[in-house]
Amino acid sequence: VELVLQDTSILGAESHPLHLHGFNFYVVGQGFGNYDPNKDPAKFNLVDPVERNTVGVPSGGWVAIRFLADNPGVWFMHCHLEVHTSWGLKMAWLVLDGNLPNQKLLPPPADLPKC
């Protein structure tokens, strides 16, 4: 998955420390101003990008991340500034089962009570 996160605050630019549960990701690029999909990817670091699970989106800027979505489940991505999460700066990634054994959701335990 490649994702570009852009700070487009109406009330004023501020940093957003975005955290992704269930995965580490690679920060392949970042910049100030608006992300340009025609020019900016040419500057991505695809050789030795830093690996993180939280990244600060620069004030008035953008950051590009990549990760392999191979961990089945529903994973929360949110801003670590709690008030921003309450304003809607959050999302959930639904990652389905893959083909390999380590890419499958485990079945529920046999003694799990029924609804």
C-alpha positions in Angstrom: 0.0 0.0 0.0 1.3 3.5 -0.8 -0.4 6.3 1.0 0.3 10.1 0.8 -0.9 12.0 3.9 -1.5 15.7 3.3 -2.0 18.5 5.9 -4.9 20.5 4.6 -6.0 22.2 7.8 -8.4 25.1 7.2 -7.8 26.7 10.7 -4.0 26.8 10.2 -1.3 24.3 9.5 -0.1 22.1 12.3 1.8 18.8 12.6 -0.1 15.6 12.8 1.7 12.6 14.3 -0.2 9.7 12.6 0.1 6.2 14.0 -0.8 2.9 12.4 -1.7 -0.1 14.5 -0.7 -3.6 13.3 2.0 -2.6 10.9 5.3 -0.8 10.5 5.6 1.3 7.4 8.4 2.9 5.4 8.6 6.7 5.0 9.5 7.1 1.4 9.0 10.8 0.9 7.9 14.0 2.5 7.7 17.7 1.6 6.1 21.1 2.1 3.2 22.5 0.2 0.9 20.3 -1.9 2.0 16.8 -3.0 2.5 16.6 -6.7 1.9 13.1 -8.0 3.7 13.9 -11.2 6.9 15.2 -9.7 7.3 14.1 -6.1 7.5 10.3 -6.5 10.7 10.7 -8.5 12.3 11.9 -5.3 11.1 9.0 -3.1 13.8 7.1 -1.2 13.1 3.5 -2.2 16.7 2.3 -1.2 16.9 2.7 2.5 13.7 4.5 3.9 13.2 4.8 7.6 10.8 2.2 9.2 8.2 3.6 11.7 4.7 3.0 13.0 4.2 6.8 13.7 5.1 9.6 11.4 4.7 13.4 11.7 2.9 14.9 8.8 4.7 18.3 8.4 2.8 21.5 9.0 1.4 22.5 5.6 3.1 19.5 4.0 2.8 15.9 3.1 4.4 12.5 3.8 4.4 9.3 1.7 4.4 5.9 3.3 4.5 2.3 2.0 3.7 -0.9 3.8 2.9 -4.5 3.0 -0.7 -5.1 4.1 -0.2 -8.8 5.1 -1.5 -8.7 8.7 -5.2 -9.7 8.5 -7.7 -7.8 10.6 -9.1 -4.3 11.1 -6.3 -1.8 12.0 -6.8 1.7 13.4 -4.8 4.7 11.9 -5.2 7.9 13.9 -3.6 11.2 14.9 -1.9 11.0 18.2 -3.3 14.4 19.2 -6.4 13.2 20.9 -8.6 16.1 20.0 -7.7 15.6 16.3 -9.0 12.0 16.5 -12.3 13.3 17.9 -12.5 15.7 14.9 -12.3 12.7 12.5 -8.6 12.4 11.8 -8.8 8.6 12.0 -9.5 5.6 9.7 -9.6 1.8 9.8 -7.8 -0.4 7.4 -9.6 -3.7 6.7 -7.0 -6.3 5.7 -8.4 -9.6 4.5 -6.9 -13.0 4.7 -4.1 -13.8 2.4 -3.0 -17.0 0.7 -0.2 -18.1 3.0 -0.7 -19.6 6.5 0.8 -16.6 8.3 -1.6 -14.3 6.5 -4.8 -15.9 7.9 -7.0 -14.8 10.7 -7.2 -17.5 13.4 -10.5 -19.2 13.9 -12.4 -18.3 17.1 -11.6 -20.6 20.1 -13.8 -23.6 20.5 -15.1 -22.4 23.9 -16.0 -18.9 22.7 -19.6 -18.2 23.8 -22.2 -17.8 21.1 -24.1 -14.5 20.7 
